[in-house]
């Protein structure tokens, strides 16, 4: 296994290099995060289950987080997380501007538009606090377990880190985003989301493993996080 040759370099001296796989994963991460926050505004039922729309796409962001930490390390994952939220706030801010524009006289979708994007800021604030907490825990656990296991047992590390991250994420997100809306369903909704999102990632693990192996081979990189800061606010340290 090969350690990133610049992983120990001083952040002001190292040369920042972005690869095509990294850029593509970062773009997909941004799309998943923005879409999931909008999808969370819908609560649907599937048989006996009550779920939010974000369960369809949100776990993909955690899978991408695991891949980025595994190949490029915690620093790059932290950068992608913050750029994701910057783009998320940009979309929400633009939506609020569009909301206050006078509607055309023949358009009758204003109430529905306002409902979706009126909830979005609240969901975004909840998502910011939750995902920063959850993704930091996910990336930290993944990173530390990799060092401790000398890079072995990726599947186990991915599952354990996801369970930890998803639990923290849901415990922060749901009380803020749906307080007063979900009522007695809140706890059930939280536990169900944790279980289903983790199960989602377990089912797709073969694909995640294949992607990680292919990217490692393409990049010639297998980063181990040693002597780094896990402070989530040290964005400049990439």
C-alpha positions in Angstrom: 0.0 0.0 0.0 1.3 3.4 -0.9 1.0 6.4 1.3 0.3 9.7 -0.3 3.8 11.3 -0.8 2.6 14.7 0.1 0.3 13.7 3.1 2.9 14.9 5.6 3.8 18.1 3.8 3.1 21.6 5.3 -0.3 22.8 4.0 1.2 26.1 2.7 4.0 24.3 0.9 2.4 21.3 -0.6 1.2 21.3 -4.2 -2.6 20.7 -4.4 -3.4 18.2 -7.2 -6.9 17.3 -8.1 -7.5 14.2 -10.2 -10.4 13.4 -12.5 -11.9 10.7 -10.3 -11.7 13.0 -7.3 -13.4 15.9 -9.2 -16.2 13.6 -10.5 -16.8 12.2 -7.0 -16.9 15.7 -5.5 -19.4 16.8 -8.2 -21.6 13.7 -7.5 -21.4 14.4 -3.8 -22.6 18.0 -4.3 -25.5 16.8 -6.4 -26.5 14.1 -3.9 -26.4 16.5 -1.0 -28.5 19.3 -2.7 -31.0 16.8 -4.0 -31.4 15.0 -0.7 -32.1 18.2 1.1 -34.9 19.0 -1.3 -36.2 15.4 -1.3 -36.4 15.4 2.5 -39.3 17.8 2.3 -41.5 14.8 1.2 -42.6 12.2 3.7 -44.0 9.0 2.0 -45.2 5.6 3.0 -44.0 2.3 1.7 -46.3 -0.4 3.1 -46.0 0.0 6.9 -43.0 2.2 6.7 -42.9 6.0 6.9 -39.9 7.6 5.2 -38.5 10.8 3.9 -37.6 11.2 0.2 -33.9 11.8 1.1 -33.5 8.1 2.0 -33.4 7.4 -1.8 -30.2 9.4 -2.5 -28.6 10.6 0.8 -26.7 7.3 1.6 -24.8 7.8 -1.7 -23.1 10.8 -0.1 -21.8 8.6 2.7 -20.6 6.0 0.2 -18.7 8.7 -1.6 -17.4 10.0 1.7 -16.0 6.6 2.5 -14.4 6.3 -1.0 -12.8 9.7 -0.7 -11.4 9.1 2.8 -10.1 5.6 1.7 -8.3 6.9 -1.4 -7.4 10.5 -0.7 -7.7 10.8 3.1 -9.6 12.8 5.6 -8.4 16.2 4.4 -9.9 15.8 0.9 -13.2 14.5 2.5 -13.4 17.6 4.7 -12.9 19.9 1.7 -15.7 18.1 -0.3 -18.1 18.3 2.7 -17.6 22.1 3.0 -17.9 22.7 -0.8 -21.1 20.6 -0.8 -22.7 22.8 1.8 -21.5 26.0 0.2 -23.3 24.9 -3.0 -26.3 23.9 -1.0 -26.6 27.3 0.6 -26.2 28.9 -2.8 -29.1 26.9 -4.2 -31.3 27.7 -1.2 -30.4 31.4 -1.3 -31.2 31.6 -5.0 -34.5 29.8 -4.3 -35.5 32.5 -1.8 -34.9 35.2 -4.3 -37.1 33.3 -6.8 -39.8 33.0 -4.2 -40.2 36.7 -3.7 -40.4 37.4 -7.5 -44.0 38.3 -8.5 -45.7 35.3 -10.1 -47.2 35.4 -13.5 -51.0 35.8 -13.5 -51.5 32.4 -15.3 -49.2 30.4 -13.0 -50.9 28.5 -10.2 -48.0 26.7 -8.7 -46.9 29.3 -6.2 -48.3 27.6 -3.2 -46.5 24.3 -4.0 -43.2 26.1 -4.9 -43.3 28.1 -1.6 -44.0 24.9 0.4 -41.0 23.1 -1.0 -38.5 26.0 -0.9 -40.0 27.5 2.3 -39.0 24.3 4.1 -35.6 24.1 2.4 -33.9 26.7 4.6 -34.9 24.9 7.7 -33.9 21.5 6.2 -30.6 23.0 5.1 -29.8 24.4 8.6 -30.6 21.0 10.0 -28.6 19.2 7.3 -25.6 21.5 7.9 -25.4 20.7 11.6 -26.3 17.1 11.1 -24.1 16.3 8.2 -21.1 18.2 9.6 -21.5 16.1 12.8 -22.3 12.8 11.1 -19.8 13.1 8.2 -17.0 14.1 10.6 -17.7 11.1 12.7 -17.9 8.9 9.6 -14.7 10.2 8.2 -12.9 10.1 11.5 -13.9 6.5 12.3 -13.0 5.4 8.7 -9.7 7.1 8.9 -8.6 5.9 12.3 -9.8 2.3 11.6 -7.8 2.3 8.4 -4.6 3.2 10.3 -5.3 0.7 13.1 -6.1 -2.1 10.6 -3.1 -1.3 8.3 -5.6 -0.8 5.4 -7.3 -4.1 5.8 -11.1 -4.9 6.1 -12.5 -2.0 4.1 -16.0 -3.4 4.1 -16.1 -3.6 7.9 -14.7 -0.1 8.2 -17.2 1.2 5.8 -20.1 -0.3 7.7 -19.0 0.7 11.2 -18.2 4.2 10.1 -21.5 4.6 8.4 -23.5 3.3 11.4 -21.7 5.8 13.6 -22.1 8.7 11.1 -25.7 7.9 10.2 -26.7 7.7 13.9 -25.2 11.1 14.8 -26.6 12.6 11.6 -30.2 11.4 12.3 -30.1 12.4 15.9 -29.2 15.9 15.0 -31.2 16.3 11.7 -34.7 15.1 12.5 -35.4 17.1 15.7 -34.4 20.3 13.9 -36.0 19.6 10.5 -39.2 18.0 11.6 -39.9 19.4 15.1 -43.7 20.0 15.2 -44.3 18.2 11.9 -43.7 14.5 12.5 -45.2 14.3 16.0 -45.0 10.9 17.6 -43.4 9.4 14.5 -40.1 11.3 15.1 -38.3 8.5 17.0 -39.6 5.8 14.7 -38.6 7.8 11.7 -35.1 8.4 13.0 -34.4 4.7 13.9 -35.9 3.6 10.6 -33.7 6.0 8.6 -30.6 4.9 10.4 -31.4 1.2 9.7 -32.4 1.7 6.0 -29.5 4.0 5.1 -27.0 1.6 6.6 -28.7 -1.4 4.9 -28.5 0.6 1.7 -24.8 0.9 2.0 -24.3 -2.8 3.0 -26.2 -3.9 -0.1 -24.1 -1.7 -2.4 -20.8 -2.6 -0.7 -19.6 -4.8 -3.6 -19.9 -1.8 -6.0 -18.2 0.5 -3.4 -15.3 -2.0 -3.1 -14.9 -2.3 -6.8 -14.9 1.5 -7.3 -12.3 2.0 -4.5 -10.0 -0.7 -5.9 -10.3 0.8 -9.4 -9.7 4.4 -8.3 -6.7 3.3 -6.1 -5.2 1.5 -9.1 -5.8 4.5 -11.4 -4.5 7.1 -8.9 -1.7 5.0 -7.6 -2.7 6.3 -4.1 -3.7 4.7 -0.8 -3.6 7.5 1.8 -3.1 6.8 5.5 -3.9 9.8 7.7 -1.0 10.2 10.1 -0.1 13.4 12.0 -3.1 15.4 10.7 -5.7 17.5 12.4 -9.3 16.2 12.5 -10.6 19.7 13.2 -13.6 20.0 10.8 -13.0 23.8 10.4 -9.4 23.6 9.1 -10.6 23.8 5.5 -7.4 25.3 4.2 -5.5 22.2 5.3 -5.9 20.1 2.2 
